[in-house]
Amino acid sequence: MRVANVGAVRYGGRCANCRCGPHVIEPDARAVVAALQLAEALDRNERIDFDVPVELADPRFHIDHVWTRGPGRMFGVAVCSRDTSMPIQIHNTDGERCL
């Protein structure tokens, strides 16, 4: 797996509301697990559309471009829930590589 130090992942910056900071937000453990699972799935399948059968895979979704220089190299995951239902995962990219 090509994941660096996940323990160092966090977001921080000056607060627009209180004008002070920096405030630092640590990731939710569920999001870290989901991100690691996404990284493993991308490494294992070498394509973004890993949730469809191999015979239906679109060659435009291969991840060869991820290991080269240029835009379109970030993948992410958000874990969210509605009310008390089970959490859902949303996978996303930086949007630089559009079809």
Solvent accessible surface area in square Angstrom, and as a share of the most:
residue,aa,sasa,rsa
1,M,116,0.52
2,R,156,0.57
3,V,57,0.33
4,A,94,0.73
5,N,108,0.56
6,V,36,0.21
7,G,69,0.67
8,A,59,0.46
9,V,80,0.46
10,R,152,0.56
11,Y,158,0.60
12,G,38,0.36
13,G,29,0.28
14,R,173,0.63
15,C,34,0.21
16,A,81,0.63
17,N,142,0.73
18,C,65,0.39
19,R,176,0.64
20,C,60,0.36
21,G,34,0.32
22,P,100,0.63
23,H,89,0.40
24,V,79,0.45
25,I,112,0.57
26,E,106,0.48
27,P,50,0.31
28,D,69,0.36
29,A,76,0.59
30,R,130,0.47
31,A,24,0.18
32,V,34,0.19
33,V,79,0.45
34,A,2,0.01
35,A,44,0.34
36,L,54,0.27
37,Q,95,0.42
38,L,12,0.06
39,A,24,0.18
40,E,75,0.34
41,A,8,0.07
42,L,15,0.07
43,D,42,0.22
44,R,171,0.62
45,N,49,0.25
46,E,92,0.41
47,R,24,0.09
48,I,55,0.28
49,D,21,0.11
50,F,52,0.22
51,D,122,0.63
52,V,54,0.31
53,P,70,0.44
54,V,115,0.66
55,E,143,0.64
56,L,124,0.62
57,A,31,0.24
58,D,33,0.17
59,P,117,0.73
60,R,134,0.49
61,F,59,0.24
62,H,69,0.31
63,I,5,0.03
64,D,93,0.48
65,H,24,0.11
66,V,20,0.11
67,W,130,0.45
68,T,81,0.47
69,R,231,0.84
70,G,43,0.42
71,P,92,0.58
72,G,6,0.05
73,R,61,0.22
74,M,129,0.58
75,F,55,0.23
76,G,24,0.23
77,V,26,0.15
78,A,45,0.35
79,V,35,0.20
80,C,52,0.31
81,S,63,0.40
82,R,190,0.69
83,D,134,0.70
84,T,140,0.81
85,S,65,0.42
86,M,159,0.71
87,P,57,0.36
88,I,99,0.50
89,Q,91,0.40
90,I,85,0.43
91,H,86,0.38
92,N,78,0.40
93,T,71,0.41
94,D,50,0.26
95,G,40,0.38
96,E,104,0.47
97,R,125,0.46
98,C,106,0.63
99,L,116,0.58
